[in-house]
Amino acid sequence: MDLQPGQTRRIGEWSTISPVLSPATFAEQASAVTTVPGAYVPEIDALRCLAMTAVIAIHCGLFPLGWMGVWLFFVVSGFAVTTSLFSAKHAGRGTWSRMGTFFARRALRIWPVYFAFIAVSVAFVLTFGKAGELAEVPWLLTFTQNIKMIIETYAPGTYWEGFAHLWTISVEQQFYLVFPFLLLLPGRSSRSLALIAVICAAPLVRYATGAWSVSHGHDALSAAFAVYAFGPGHFDAFAAGSLIALFRKEIAANLRYAQIAGVIALGVSALYVLAYAVVNLQLAGHFSVGVLRNILSGILYGQGREIWVYYVPVSLSVAVLMGILVGKPSLLRLCRVPGLQEVGRISYGGYLFHLPVLMILGSLVPAFDRPVAGPSTYFIHIAQFICAFFTTVGVAWLSYRYIEQPFHRIGQRKAG
């Protein structure tokens, strides 16, 4: 299937054309796929769906590793915004024009439904809750909620649980304040070095954040959360996605890069888990189930866990993203499961609304809110997840259709 002028081919589409490719043919066809900078990759929408699903699952008590879905969002976000910034349609624009377009499009993409969510939540709390639970609103409006959560310990009745997950939006917006200025650097090499510097600085920032928290009298859990929620400590996830976008053509043309990334991700994950299993064994003095705890929870502090645990989701996310770009068949089959891409496209609204959905379901079905311990507990969590997932998808579709899409069309016109 030859491309006609003005047409693009979806990344990975060539993998359905020929079941067996020689290395030379692999490189040739993969390169052809990526000759159009900024080509849309629908399979990446499926990753957004999986990330959202993981977050809902952890909040339903089903999937302890669901927090990693947020870091998958971060990596994909870094890739997506960099792809947009350096796409061919912006090639003739100056630096400041690109930056203005970037900020405008990001605002139109994120702010309308975000502020609508806050407005609806405020009305709900004023009607059914306590005005004191709205102390976070000024911080939410300025995308600094993560900072408030770090410096303050919330007392019961002083916050609304439906806002608890929005710190991640603050982190993303804080990254966007820094990222576009990389455009001021001349050439891809300088930009790449800047991103590598961000990646190298992140573990130092995480260490310093934890040390600062402890020095101010915070306990280990508070210090762990400070590291967990401090934006600059996780800019490496966005930067990793950005680097993939900058070298997208080279990555897609060479399967070996994705293979190396996969080996590194598995090696990093295995080494981290093994190292802290040994640390836990030494601390406990004997083997027990407890040895396997406090290894892959994102909110950890002590023995350097708060520094290294985040390399696991970032490295795995990088490997998966690169695997999609080279058209790895197993990943493409997964990402083409019916419904995943469609849900992924509305996953931002899904992420915003999933906690209030869970809260409402908990009030309607007491068993979801406080399941009685026993053999049936796991099935209750499954039922809760199923109800929450499909309700969230429904709400997200309405959000996308009536709030996000109209503003997205305005952003598209501004871009071009």
C-alpha positions as CSV (number, residue, x, y, z in Angstrom):
1,M,0.0,0.0,0.0
2,D,1.8,3.1,-1.2
3,L,1.2,6.5,0.3
4,Q,-0.4,9.2,-1.8
5,P,0.6,12.8,-1.5
6,G,-0.8,14.3,1.7
7,Q,-1.5,10.9,3.2
8,T,0.1,9.4,6.4
9,R,0.3,5.9,7.5
10,R,-0.3,4.9,11.1
11,I,2.6,3.8,13.1
12,G,2.7,0.0,13.2
13,E,0.3,-0.4,10.3
14,W,3.0,-1.9,8.1
15,S,3.2,-4.9,10.6
16,T,0.0,-6.2,9.2
17,I,1.2,-6.1,5.6
18,S,4.0,-8.7,5.8
19,P,4.1,-11.3,8.6
20,V,7.9,-11.8,8.2
21,L,10.4,-8.9,7.7
22,S,14.1,-9.1,7.2
23,P,16.1,-6.6,9.3
24,A,16.7,-4.5,6.2
25,T,13.0,-4.5,5.2
26,F,12.1,-3.8,8.9
27,A,14.2,-0.7,9.0
28,E,13.1,0.5,5.5
29,Q,9.4,0.2,6.3
30,A,9.6,1.6,9.8
31,S,11.5,4.6,8.4
32,A,8.8,5.1,5.8
33,V,6.2,5.2,8.6
34,T,7.9,8.0,10.4
35,T,8.9,10.3,7.5
36,V,5.9,12.4,8.5
37,P,6.9,14.1,11.8
38,G,4.2,14.2,14.3
39,A,2.2,11.4,12.8
40,Y,-0.7,10.3,15.1
41,V,-0.1,7.0,16.8
42,P,-3.5,5.6,17.9
43,E,-2.0,2.7,19.8
44,I,-0.7,5.3,22.3
45,D,-4.2,6.1,23.2
46,A,-4.6,2.6,24.4
47,L,-1.7,3.2,26.8
48,R,-3.7,6.1,28.3
49,C,-6.7,3.7,28.8
50,L,-4.5,1.2,30.5
51,A,-3.0,3.9,32.8
52,M,-6.5,5.2,33.7
53,T,-7.7,1.6,34.4
54,A,-4.7,0.9,36.6
55,V,-5.5,4.1,38.7
56,I,-9.2,3.1,39.1
57,A,-8.2,-0.4,40.1
58,I,-5.8,0.7,42.8
59,H,-8.5,3.0,44.2
60,C,-10.9,0.0,44.3
61,G,-8.4,-2.0,46.3
62,L,-7.6,-4.4,43.5
63,F,-4.2,-3.5,42.0
64,P,-1.5,-2.3,44.4
65,L,0.8,-1.3,41.4
66,G,-1.9,0.9,39.9
67,W,0.0,4.0,41.0
68,M,2.4,3.3,38.2
69,G,-0.4,4.3,35.8
70,V,0.3,7.9,36.7
71,W,3.9,7.6,35.7
72,L,2.8,6.0,32.4
73,F,0.6,9.1,31.9
74,F,3.7,11.3,32.6
75,V,5.9,9.5,30.0
76,V,3.2,9.5,27.3
77,S,2.5,13.2,28.0
78,G,6.1,14.1,27.5
79,F,6.1,12.2,24.2
80,A,2.9,13.7,23.0
81,V,3.7,17.4,23.7
82,T,7.1,17.1,22.2
83,T,5.8,15.4,19.1
84,S,3.3,18.3,18.7
85,L,5.9,21.0,19.3
86,F,8.3,19.7,16.7
87,S,5.8,18.5,14.1
88,A,6.2,19.5,10.5
89,K,3.3,21.9,10.6
90,H,5.2,24.1,13.1
91,A,8.5,24.0,11.1
92,G,8.1,27.6,9.7
93,R,7.3,29.2,13.0
94,G,9.6,31.1,15.2
95,T,10.4,30.0,18.8
96,W,8.1,32.4,20.5
97,S,5.3,31.6,18.1
98,R,5.7,27.9,18.9
99,M,5.7,28.6,22.6
100,G,2.6,30.8,22.5
101,T,0.8,28.1,20.5
102,F,1.9,25.4,22.9
103,F,0.6,27.3,26.0
104,A,-2.6,28.1,24.3
105,R,-3.3,24.5,23.1
106,R,-2.3,23.0,26.5
107,A,-4.6,25.5,28.3
108,L,-7.5,24.7,25.9
109,R,-6.9,21.0,26.4
110,I,-6.6,20.8,30.1
111,W,-8.2,23.9,31.7
112,P,-11.8,23.9,30.6
113,V,-12.8,20.5,32.0
114,Y,-10.4,20.9,35.0
115,F,-12.0,24.1,36.1
116,A,-15.5,22.8,35.3
117,F,-14.7,19.8,37.6
118,I,-13.6,22.2,40.4
119,A,-16.8,24.3,39.9
120,V,-19.1,21.3,40.1
121,S,-17.2,20.0,43.1
122,V,-17.4,23.3,45.0
123,A,-21.2,23.4,44.4
124,F,-21.5,19.8,45.6
125,V,-19.5,20.4,48.7
126,L,-21.4,23.6,49.6
127,T,-24.6,21.7,49.2
128,F,-23.8,18.5,50.9
129,G,-20.5,19.0,52.8
130,K,-18.6,21.6,54.8
131,A,-17.2,24.9,53.5
132,G,-14.0,24.1,55.3
133,E,-13.3,21.3,52.9
134,L,-12.7,23.8,50.2
135,A,-9.4,25.1,51.6
136,E,-7.6,23.5,48.7
137,V,-9.5,25.4,46.0
138,P,-7.0,28.4,45.7
139,W,-4.2,25.9,45.4
140,L,-6.1,23.9,42.8
141,L,-6.8,27.0,40.8
142,T,-3.1,27.9,40.7
143,F,-1.9,24.3,40.0
144,T,0.0,24.1,43.3
145,Q,-2.1,21.6,45.2
146,N,0.8,19.2,45.3
147,I,2.8,21.8,47.3
148,K,0.0,22.3,49.8
149,M,-0.3,18.5,50.3
150,I,3.5,18.4,51.0
151,I,3.7,21.2,53.5
152,E,0.4,20.5,55.3
153,T,-0.9,17.5,57.1
154,Y,-4.6,17.3,56.5
155,A,-6.9,16.9,59.6
156,P,-10.2,15.1,59.2
157,G,-13.0,17.3,57.8
158,T,-10.6,19.9,56.3
159,Y,-10.4,18.5,52.8
160,W,-12.7,16.9,50.2
161,E,-11.5,13.5,49.0
162,G,-12.7,14.1,45.5
163,F,-9.7,16.5,45.0
164,A,-7.1,14.1,46.3
165,H,-5.8,13.0,42.9
166,L,-5.5,16.4,41.3
167,W,-2.0,16.9,42.6
168,T,-0.8,15.0,39.4
169,I,-2.4,17.7,37.2
170,S,-0.4,20.3,39.2
171,V,2.8,18.3,38.5
172,E,2.1,18.2,34.8
173,Q,1.3,21.9,34.6
174,Q,4.5,22.7,36.5
175,F,6.5,20.7,33.9
176,Y,4.8,22.6,31.1
177,L,6.1,25.8,32.6
178,V,9.7,24.6,32.2
179,F,9.6,22.4,29.1
180,P,8.8,24.9,26.3
181,F,11.9,27.0,27.1
182,L,13.9,24.1,25.7
183,L,12.9,25.6,22.4
184,L,15.2,28.4,23.1
185,L,18.1,26.0,22.8
186,P,19.6,25.7,19.3
187,G,19.3,22.2,17.7
188,R,18.3,18.8,18.7
189,S,21.6,18.0,20.4
190,S,21.3,20.9,22.9
191,R,17.6,20.0,23.6
192,S,18.6,16.4,24.2
193,L,21.4,17.3,26.6
194,A,18.9,19.5,28.5
195,L,16.5,16.6,28.8
196,I,19.2,14.2,29.9
197,A,20.2,16.8,32.5
198,V,16.6,16.8,33.8
199,I,16.7,13.0,34.0
200,C,20.0,13.0,35.9
201,A,18.8,15.7,38.3
202,A,15.6,14.0,39.2
203,P,17.0,11.4,41.7
204,L,19.0,14.2,43.4
205,V,15.8,16.3,43.7
206,R,13.9,13.3,45.2
207,Y,16.7,12.7,47.7
208,A,16.8,16.4,48.7
209,T,13.0,16.5,49.0
210,G,13.0,13.6,51.4
211,A,15.8,15.0,53.4
212,W,14.1,18.4,53.6
213,S,10.9,16.8,54.8
214,V,12.6,14.8,57.6
215,S,14.6,17.8,58.7
216,H,11.3,19.7,59.2
217,G,10.1,17.0,61.6
218,H,7.9,15.1,59.2
219,D,7.5,11.3,59.8
220,A,8.6,8.7,57.3
221,L,5.1,8.6,55.6
222,S,5.0,12.4,55.2
223,A,8.5,12.4,53.8
224,A,7.6,9.6,51.4
225,F,4.5,11.6,50.2
226,A,6.6,14.7,49.8
227,V,8.9,12.8,47.4
228,Y,5.9,11.2,45.7
229,A,4.1,14.5,45.0
230,F,7.0,17.0,44.4
231,G,6.8,17.9,40.7
232,P,10.5,18.5,39.8
233,G,11.4,15.1,41.3
234,H,9.4,13.4,38.5
235,F,10.3,15.6,35.6
236,D,12.5,12.7,34.5
237,A,9.4,10.8,33.4
238,F,8.2,13.6,31.1
239,A,11.8,14.2,29.9
240,A,12.1,10.5,29.0
241,G,9.0,10.7,26.8
242,S,10.3,13.9,25.3
243,L,13.6,12.2,24.3
244,I,11.7,9.4,22.6
245,A,9.8,12.0,20.6
246,L,13.0,13.8,19.6
247,F,14.6,10.6,18.3
248,R,11.3,9.1,17.1
249,K,12.4,8.5,13.5
250,E,15.6,6.7,14.5
251,I,13.8,4.6,17.2
252,A,11.1,3.5,14.8
253,A,13.6,2.5,12.1
254,N,15.6,0.2,14.4
255,L,14.1,-2.7,16.4
256,R,17.3,-3.0,18.4
257,Y,16.6,0.3,20.3
258,A,13.3,-1.0,21.6
259,Q,14.9,-4.4,22.5
260,I,17.6,-2.7,24.5
261,A,15.0,-0.5,26.3
262,G,13.1,-3.6,27.1
263,V,16.1,-5.4,28.5
264,I,17.1,-2.3,30.6
265,A,13.5,-2.0,31.9
266,L,13.3,-5.6,33.0
267,G,16.8,-5.4,34.5
268,V,16.1,-2.2,36.4
269,S,12.9,-3.6,37.8
270,A,14.3,-7.0,38.7
271,L,17.4,-5.4,40.3
272,Y,15.3,-3.0,42.4
273,V,12.9,-5.7,43.6
274,L,15.7,-8.1,44.5
275,A,17.8,-5.4,46.2
276,Y,14.9,-4.3,48.5
277,A,13.7,-7.8,49.1
278,V,17.2,-8.4,50.5
279,V,17.1,-5.2,52.5
280,N,13.7,-6.1,54.0
281,L,15.0,-9.6,54.8
282,Q,17.9,-8.1,56.7
283,L,15.6,-5.7,58.6
284,A,13.2,-8.4,59.5
285,G,15.8,-10.9,60.5
286,H,13.7,-13.8,59.0
287,F,11.7,-14.6,55.9
288,S,8.0,-13.8,56.0
289,V,5.4,-12.3,53.7
290,G,6.3,-8.9,55.1
291,V,9.7,-9.2,53.2
292,L,7.7,-8.6,50.0
293,R,6.0,-5.5,51.2
294,N,7.2,-1.9,50.9
295,I,9.1,-2.6,47.7
296,L,6.9,-1.3,44.9
297,S,4.5,1.0,46.6
298,G,5.1,4.5,45.2
299,I,4.8,6.2,48.6
300,L,8.0,4.9,50.3
301,Y,10.8,6.3,52.3
302,G,14.0,4.8,53.8
303,Q,17.1,3.0,52.5
304,G,16.9,5.0,49.3
305,R,13.6,3.6,48.1
306,E,12.1,7.0,47.5
307,I,14.9,7.7,45.0
308,W,14.9,4.5,43.0
309,V,11.4,3.1,43.0
310,Y,10.2,5.5,40.3
311,Y,12.8,4.1,37.8
312,V,10.6,1.0,37.6
313,P,7.4,2.6,36.1
314,V,9.5,5.1,34.0
315,S,11.7,2.4,32.5
316,L,8.8,0.1,31.8
317,S,6.8,2.9,30.2
318,V,9.7,3.9,28.0
319,A,10.2,0.3,26.8
320,V,6.5,-0.1,26.0
321,L,6.3,3.2,24.2
322,M,9.4,2.4,22.1
323,G,8.0,-1.1,21.4
324,I,4.8,0.5,19.9
325,L,6.9,2.9,17.8
326,V,8.8,0.0,16.2
327,G,5.6,-1.9,15.7
328,K,6.2,-4.8,18.1
329,P,3.3,-7.2,17.1
330,S,2.4,-8.3,20.7
331,L,2.1,-4.7,21.9
332,L,0.2,-3.7,18.8
333,R,-2.3,-6.5,19.3
334,L,-2.8,-5.5,22.9
335,C,-3.2,-1.8,22.0
336,R,-5.7,-2.7,19.3
337,V,-8.1,-4.6,21.6
338,P,-11.5,-3.1,20.7
339,G,-12.4,-0.2,23.0
340,L,-9.0,0.6,24.4
341,Q,-8.1,3.4,22.0
342,E,-11.6,4.9,22.3
343,V,-11.4,5.0,26.1
344,G,-7.9,6.3,25.9
345,R,-9.0,9.3,24.0
346,I,-11.4,10.3,26.8
347,S,-9.1,9.2,29.6
348,Y,-8.3,12.7,30.9
349,G,-11.9,13.2,31.9
350,G,-12.0,9.7,33.2
351,Y,-9.0,10.4,35.4
352,L,-10.6,13.6,36.7
353,F,-14.0,12.1,37.5
354,H,-13.2,8.6,38.7
355,L,-12.7,9.5,42.4
356,P,-16.1,11.3,42.7
357,V,-17.7,8.4,40.9
358,L,-16.2,6.1,43.5
359,M,-17.4,8.3,46.3
360,I,-21.0,8.4,45.0
361,L,-21.0,4.6,44.4
362,G,-19.7,4.2,48.0
363,S,-22.6,6.2,49.3
364,L,-25.1,4.3,47.3
365,V,-23.7,0.8,48.0
366,P,-22.3,0.7,51.6
367,A,-20.4,-2.5,50.8
368,F,-18.2,-0.6,48.3
369,D,-17.3,2.0,50.9
370,R,-16.5,-0.4,53.8
371,P,-16.5,-4.0,52.6
372,V,-16.7,-6.5,55.5
373,A,-13.6,-8.5,55.8
374,G,-14.0,-12.1,54.6
375,P,-13.8,-14.4,51.6
376,S,-16.3,-12.2,49.6
377,T,-14.2,-9.0,50.0
378,Y,-12.3,-9.5,46.8
379,F,-15.5,-10.1,44.8
380,I,-16.9,-6.8,46.3
381,H,-13.8,-5.0,45.0
382,I,-14.2,-6.5,41.6
383,A,-17.9,-5.5,41.5
384,Q,-16.9,-2.0,42.7
385,F,-14.3,-1.7,39.9
386,I,-16.7,-2.8,37.2
387,C,-19.3,-0.3,38.3
388,A,-16.8,2.5,38.7
389,F,-15.0,1.8,35.4
390,F,-18.1,1.9,33.2
391,T,-19.7,4.8,35.1
392,T,-16.4,6.7,34.8
393,V,-16.2,6.0,31.1
394,G,-19.8,7.3,30.6
395,V,-19.1,10.5,32.5
396,A,-15.8,10.9,30.6
397,W,-17.6,10.5,27.3
398,L,-20.0,13.3,28.2
399,S,-17.1,15.5,29.3
400,Y,-15.2,14.8,26.1
401,R,-18.2,15.4,23.9
402,Y,-19.6,18.5,25.4
403,I,-16.6,20.2,27.1
404,E,-13.3,19.0,25.8
405,Q,-14.0,18.6,22.1
406,P,-15.3,22.1,21.4
407,F,-12.2,23.6,23.1
408,H,-9.9,21.1,21.3
409,R,-11.3,22.3,18.0
410,I,-10.4,25.8,18.9
411,G,-6.9,24.7,19.8
412,Q,-6.5,23.0,16.4
413,R,-7.5,26.2,14.6
414,K,-4.9,28.1,16.7
415,A,-2.2,25.5,15.7
416,G,-2.8,25.9,12.2
